[in-house]
Amino acid sequence: MPTGGGSIQLGRIFGIRIGVTPSWFLVLFLFIFWLSQSFRDVLHGSDTQAYGVAVAAALLFYASLVLHELGHALAARREGILVERIDLWLFGGLAQLSDQPRTPGAEFRIAAAGPLVTLLIAAACSGAASLVNGGSRFLDAATLNAGTSGSAAFVLLSFVAAMNVLLLAFNVLPAFPLDGGRIALAAAWRVTGDRGRAMRIAGRMGIVFGYALGGLGLWFVAHGNVGGGIWFIALAWILGGSARQAVVSGAVQDRLHQVTVADVMDPHPVTLDGATTVLEAREQVFDPHPDWPFVALVDESGRYLGVLRRDVLEQELASGRPALPVRDAVEGSDDAIATDQPLEALLAAQGLRAFGAVFAVDHDGMLRGVVTLDMLRRALTPAGGR
């Protein structure tokens, strides 16, 4: 879900950065404005009192959202995942994690932690409201029924409890990227043993939910509730987009595990004999191809020796060693990758990060191909209809 990197920091809790996006201030203003009118009708007091209770209710609700996301964040920490930050935005909150859970159990524990915190908050607010007013007319106060009666504290606590119940009910729906959708992902992952397939299942559930939510928004618009309808349609668009991304991500993960380096490599890389001199290498390879930053070196049997980089070649020439064999200008062949490795291994390949290509070798160390960034991108692009 889009929060971006331009959030405004409010503070840190347990070392985790808490921030808000500019859209959050708009929602906060509208929320307080709407609540002020509702609390005025319920409390039958002054405008100042209604406004003060509205501000308190909005801040307590957003504090509940922060605690909800902290539940996710602290559970992720227990699983060894770094938590980058928590951001409040237009439609709620989001904990930014540095990595995905590695097991179905970890996925479940992280996903379930947020709803558990929300349940505890709802229970605590309900209990406190009952202590304040003996539990009478709790439902009327929670729904801001104009016919209710009670103190400002009772109405405030009842309302915050109700908001957290609604938050809980919405979040546990089995539709990705909601918490319930992530719990469904964990269950599907446990059953299938395949996270990519589980992502596609949860993502498709989220897409169906997005269409249903959008249909509800259209129904509201058709019946005169334009503001509520637009809100649901916008939420459906965002959730549906995240769900579609999950389907694509699941397909990509499948390819990362199912497709090997040999399936995507170019089996005819340009090579240079390791006995070639530095000067000959420049004349034969680098001068005719001024845009080539490197070339693969092999011995007389085709065994991979390493990569000769243009800058290293120029350094050797500048140092007065034009007759140096190019095999002596490379440090080794540790930057190669085995042809039977999955695409996932390519993502961590040093050569791919350093200069945009990595050379593939068999188990005997023989050079068999080359994989460039463009080849990897094409391989990771899911085919239509997957």
MOBEL-V54931 format. One record per residue. SS is DSSP state (helix for helix, strand for strand, loop for the rest). PHI is phi in radians with two decimals (NA if undefined). D_CENTER is the distance of its C-alpha to the mean C-alpha in whole Angstrom. Layout:
# MOBEL-V54931
ss = {SS & SS}
phi = {PHI & PHI}
d_center = {D_CENTER & D_CENTER}
This chain:
# MOBEL-V54931
ss = {loop & loop & loop & loop & loop & loop & loop & strand & strand & strand & strand & strand & strand & loop & loop & strand & strand & strand & strand & strand & loop & helix & helix & helix & helix & helix & helix & helix & helix & helix & helix & helix & helix & helix & helix & helix & helix & helix & helix & helix & helix & helix & helix & loop & loop & loop & helix & helix & helix & helix & helix & helix & helix & helix & helix & helix & helix & helix & helix & helix & helix & helix & helix & helix & helix & helix & helix & helix & helix & helix & helix & helix & helix & helix & helix & helix & helix & helix & loop & loop & loop & loop & strand & strand & strand & strand & strand & strand & strand & loop & loop & strand & strand & strand & strand & strand & strand & loop & loop & loop & loop & loop & loop & helix & helix & helix & helix & helix & helix & helix & helix & helix & helix & helix & helix & helix & helix & helix & helix & helix & helix & helix & helix & helix & helix & helix & helix & helix & helix & helix & helix & helix & helix & loop & loop & loop & loop & helix & helix & helix & helix & helix & loop & loop & loop & loop & loop & loop & loop & loop & loop & helix & helix & helix & helix & helix & helix & helix & helix & helix & helix & helix & helix & helix & helix & helix & helix & helix & helix & helix & helix & loop & loop & loop & loop & loop & loop & loop & helix & helix & helix & helix & helix & helix & helix & helix & helix & helix & helix & helix & helix & helix & loop & loop & helix & helix & helix & helix & helix & helix & helix & helix & helix & helix & helix & helix & helix & helix & helix & helix & helix & helix & helix & helix & helix & helix & helix & helix & helix & helix & helix & helix & loop & loop & loop & helix & helix & helix & helix & helix & helix & helix & helix & helix & helix & helix & helix & helix & helix & helix & helix & helix & helix & helix & helix & helix & helix & helix & helix & helix & helix & helix & helix & helix & helix & helix & helix & helix & loop & strand & helix & helix & helix & helix & loop & strand & loop & loop & loop & loop & strand & strand & strand & loop & loop & loop & strand & helix & helix & helix & helix & helix & helix & helix & helix & helix & loop & loop & loop & loop & loop & loop & loop & strand & strand & strand & strand & strand & loop & loop & loop & loop & strand & strand & strand & strand & strand & strand & strand & helix & helix & helix & helix & helix & helix & helix & helix & helix & loop & loop & loop & loop & loop & loop & strand & helix & helix & helix & helix & loop & loop & loop & loop & loop & loop & loop & strand & strand & loop & loop & loop & strand & helix & helix & helix & helix & loop & loop & loop & helix & helix & helix & helix & helix & helix & loop & strand & strand & strand & strand & strand & loop & loop & loop & loop & strand & strand & strand & strand & strand & strand & strand & helix & helix & helix & helix & helix & helix & helix & helix & loop & loop & loop & loop & loop & loop}
phi = {NA & -1.37 & -2.04 & 1.29 & -1.82 & -1.73 & -1.35 & -1.72 & -1.28 & -1.72 & 2.87 & -2.33 & -2.23 & 0.95 & 1.40 & -1.68 & -1.20 & -1.92 & -2.38 & -2.33 & -1.54 & -0.98 & -1.11 & -1.10 & -1.13 & -1.10 & -1.13 & -1.05 & -1.08 & -1.14 & -1.11 & -1.13 & -1.06 & -1.15 & -1.17 & -1.01 & -1.16 & -1.17 & -1.19 & -1.10 & -1.23 & -1.42 & -1.48 & 0.95 & -1.97 & -1.39 & -1.10 & -1.12 & -1.10 & -1.08 & -1.16 & -1.09 & -1.18 & -1.11 & -1.08 & -1.08 & -1.12 & -1.13 & -1.17 & -1.14 & -1.15 & -1.22 & -1.11 & -1.09 & -1.11 & -1.09 & -1.12 & -1.00 & -1.22 & -1.10 & -1.01 & -1.06 & -1.11 & -1.22 & -1.14 & -1.12 & -1.04 & -1.12 & -1.59 & 1.43 & -1.80 & -1.28 & -1.78 & -1.38 & -3.02 & -2.15 & -2.13 & -1.65 & -2.47 & -0.94 & -1.97 & 2.48 & -2.35 & -2.66 & -1.57 & -1.60 & -1.78 & -1.39 & -2.66 & -1.55 & -1.00 & -1.71 & -2.40 & -1.03 & -1.10 & -1.13 & -1.02 & -1.14 & -1.11 & -1.18 & -1.16 & -1.36 & -1.12 & -1.10 & -1.03 & -1.10 & -1.10 & -1.08 & -1.07 & -1.15 & -1.12 & -1.06 & -1.14 & -1.15 & -1.17 & -1.12 & -1.10 & -1.16 & -1.10 & -1.13 & -1.18 & -1.24 & -2.29 & 1.22 & 1.46 & -1.35 & 0.96 & -1.11 & -1.11 & -1.09 & -1.18 & -1.14 & -1.66 & 0.96 & -1.21 & -1.11 & -1.57 & -1.39 & -2.48 & 2.67 & -1.30 & -1.08 & -1.11 & -1.11 & -1.14 & -1.07 & -1.14 & -1.12 & -1.16 & -1.10 & -1.08 & -1.12 & -1.09 & -1.25 & -1.13 & -1.11 & -1.04 & -1.10 & -1.07 & -1.21 & -1.22 & -1.54 & -1.07 & -1.34 & -2.42 & -1.14 & -1.71 & -1.12 & -1.04 & -1.09 & -1.16 & -1.27 & -1.15 & -1.09 & -1.03 & -1.06 & -1.15 & -1.15 & -1.11 & -1.08 & -1.29 & -1.52 & 1.25 & -2.32 & -1.16 & -1.07 & -1.13 & -1.11 & -1.08 & -1.16 & -1.10 & -1.13 & -1.11 & -1.15 & -1.09 & -1.16 & -1.12 & -1.05 & -1.12 & -1.06 & -1.11 & -1.12 & -1.17 & -1.12 & -1.09 & -1.12 & -1.08 & -1.12 & -1.11 & -1.09 & -1.08 & -1.12 & -1.77 & 1.69 & -1.60 & -1.16 & -1.07 & -1.11 & -1.13 & -1.11 & -1.04 & -1.14 & -1.14 & -1.11 & -1.11 & -1.08 & -1.12 & -1.23 & -1.13 & -1.09 & -1.10 & -1.13 & -1.15 & -1.13 & -1.09 & -1.13 & -1.09 & -1.11 & -1.08 & -1.09 & -1.14 & -1.12 & -1.09 & -1.03 & -1.16 & -1.05 & -1.67 & -1.59 & -1.67 & -1.79 & -1.02 & -1.08 & -1.28 & -2.04 & -1.32 & -1.50 & -1.37 & -2.23 & -1.28 & -1.30 & -2.27 & -2.41 & -1.14 & -1.09 & -1.46 & -1.10 & -1.38 & -1.04 & -1.12 & -1.09 & -1.09 & -1.15 & -1.20 & -1.50 & -2.08 & -1.37 & -1.18 & -1.19 & -2.27 & -1.11 & -1.64 & -1.46 & -1.54 & -2.84 & -2.64 & -1.42 & -1.89 & -2.36 & -1.56 & -1.12 & -1.68 & 1.65 & -1.32 & -1.24 & -1.86 & 2.53 & -2.01 & -1.66 & -1.63 & -1.01 & -1.15 & -1.18 & -1.02 & -1.12 & -1.13 & -1.15 & -1.12 & -1.14 & -1.52 & 1.42 & -2.14 & -1.20 & -1.59 & -1.17 & -1.08 & -1.11 & -1.12 & -1.51 & -1.73 & -2.01 & -1.54 & 2.79 & -2.09 & -1.26 & -1.54 & -1.46 & -2.32 & -1.28 & -1.15 & -1.62 & -1.30 & -1.27 & -1.02 & -0.98 & -1.17 & -1.13 & -1.08 & -1.77 & -1.17 & -1.10 & -1.10 & -1.13 & -1.30 & -1.32 & -2.44 & 1.46 & -2.74 & -2.44 & -1.69 & -1.83 & -2.22 & -1.53 & -1.26 & -1.65 & 1.46 & -1.41 & -1.21 & -2.10 & 3.09 & -2.41 & -2.14 & -1.79 & -1.07 & -1.10 & -1.09 & -1.14 & -1.06 & -1.12 & -1.19 & -1.50 & -1.39 & -1.14 & -1.19 & -1.02 & 1.52 & -1.33}
d_center = {8 & 10 & 11 & 11 & 13 & 16 & 16 & 20 & 20 & 22 & 22 & 21 & 21 & 21 & 20 & 17 & 17 & 17 & 17 & 17 & 17 & 20 & 20 & 20 & 23 & 24 & 23 & 25 & 28 & 28 & 28 & 30 & 33 & 32 & 33 & 36 & 38 & 37 & 38 & 41 & 42 & 41 & 43 & 46 & 46 & 45 & 43 & 42 & 41 & 39 & 37 & 37 & 36 & 33 & 32 & 31 & 30 & 27 & 26 & 27 & 24 & 22 & 22 & 22 & 18 & 18 & 19 & 17 & 14 & 16 & 17 & 13 & 13 & 17 & 16 & 13 & 16 & 18 & 16 & 16 & 13 & 13 & 11 & 11 & 12 & 12 & 13 & 15 & 15 & 17 & 16 & 15 & 13 & 10 & 9 & 7 & 7 & 8 & 8 & 8 & 11 & 14 & 16 & 17 & 18 & 16 & 13 & 16 & 17 & 14 & 13 & 17 & 17 & 16 & 19 & 21 & 21 & 22 & 25 & 26 & 26 & 28 & 30 & 31 & 31 & 34 & 36 & 36 & 37 & 40 & 41 & 42 & 43 & 44 & 42 & 44 & 42 & 39 & 37 & 39 & 38 & 34 & 34 & 36 & 39 & 42 & 45 & 43 & 45 & 44 & 43 & 40 & 38 & 39 & 37 & 34 & 33 & 34 & 32 & 29 & 29 & 29 & 26 & 24 & 26 & 24 & 21 & 21 & 23 & 20 & 17 & 19 & 19 & 18 & 16 & 12 & 10 & 12 & 13 & 16 & 14 & 12 & 16 & 17 & 14 & 16 & 19 & 19 & 18 & 21 & 23 & 22 & 21 & 19 & 15 & 15 & 17 & 16 & 13 & 15 & 17 & 15 & 13 & 17 & 18 & 15 & 17 & 20 & 20 & 19 & 22 & 24 & 22 & 23 & 27 & 27 & 26 & 29 & 31 & 31 & 32 & 35 & 36 & 36 & 33 & 32 & 29 & 28 & 28 & 26 & 23 & 23 & 22 & 20 & 18 & 18 & 17 & 14 & 13 & 15 & 13 & 9 & 12 & 13 & 10 & 10 & 13 & 13 & 10 & 13 & 16 & 14 & 14 & 18 & 19 & 18 & 20 & 23 & 24 & 25 & 26 & 30 & 28 & 27 & 29 & 32 & 35 & 37 & 36 & 39 & 40 & 43 & 45 & 45 & 49 & 48 & 49 & 47 & 49 & 49 & 46 & 45 & 48 & 47 & 43 & 42 & 45 & 45 & 41 & 40 & 36 & 36 & 34 & 35 & 37 & 37 & 40 & 42 & 45 & 48 & 46 & 43 & 41 & 38 & 39 & 36 & 35 & 38 & 36 & 38 & 38 & 39 & 42 & 43 & 43 & 45 & 48 & 48 & 49 & 52 & 51 & 51 & 52 & 50 & 48 & 44 & 44 & 45 & 42 & 39 & 38 & 37 & 35 & 32 & 29 & 30 & 28 & 30 & 30 & 29 & 26 & 23 & 20 & 18 & 20 & 21 & 17 & 19 & 22 & 24 & 26 & 23 & 22 & 25 & 27 & 25 & 27 & 27 & 31 & 31 & 34 & 35 & 36 & 39 & 38 & 39 & 37 & 36 & 33 & 31 & 27 & 26 & 22 & 24 & 24 & 21 & 19 & 22 & 21 & 18 & 18 & 19 & 22 & 23 & 23 & 21}
